[in-house]
Amino acid sequence: MLSMNNKYVIAGILLIIPFIAYFAIPTYNRINPQIGGLTFFYWYQTLWLAISAVLFGTAAYILDKGAKE
């Protein structure tokens, strides 16, 4: 089992990952490759919306599970 402090660290890391990806604009500020007519810039951000939801949900689960124990 993880200690309470470790749960906060893991949840914090999961919450920071999407911000790092979003703020690294030069890495995805381009047109190619395109998927379904969408430029890389748009489908990369859309993909990260789904990834962010999973990461935020996981962090919430970790923190909620820690509160119940």
N, C-alpha and C positions, 0 to 999 in steps of 0.2 A: 504494500500500500504506500501511496505517496503521502508525505507529510503535508500539512496545511500550507506551509510556505512554498513547497515544490508545486502545489496545485496552482497557486497564484503566479508563479514564474512561468509555468507551462501555458496557462491561459493568457498571460501577458504576451508571450511570444506568438501565440496563435493570433492574437488581435493586432500585433504590429506587422506581421507578414504582408497583409493586403496593402497597408499604407506604404510600405517600401516599394511594392510592385507598382502602385499608382503614381508615386512621386518620382519614379525613374522614367520620366517622360521621354528622354532621348532614346531609350531602348525600344520604344514602340511607336515613335512618331515617324511612321513611314507608310507607304501605300501597299507595297507587296510583301507577302503573298496575299492574294484575295481568296476569300471563301464565300461562295454563293453571291458574288457581286459586292460583298462588303470588304472594304479595305482592312488591312491589318490593324490599323489604329482602332477601328470600331469593334471588330470581332475579338480582339485582345481584351478590351475593356469589358465587353459582354461576358467573356469567359471568366474574367476575374470577379464579376458580380456573383456568379455561381460558386466559385471557389471561396469567395469571402463569406457567403452565406453558410457554407459548410464549416469553415474555420470559426466563424462567430458562434454557430450552433454548438460546435464541439467545445469551445471555451465556456459557453453558458452551461453546458452539461457538466463539465468538470467542476465548475464553481458551485453549481446546484447540488451535485453529488457530495461535495465537500461539506456543504451546509447541513445536509441530512445525517451525516455520520456522527 
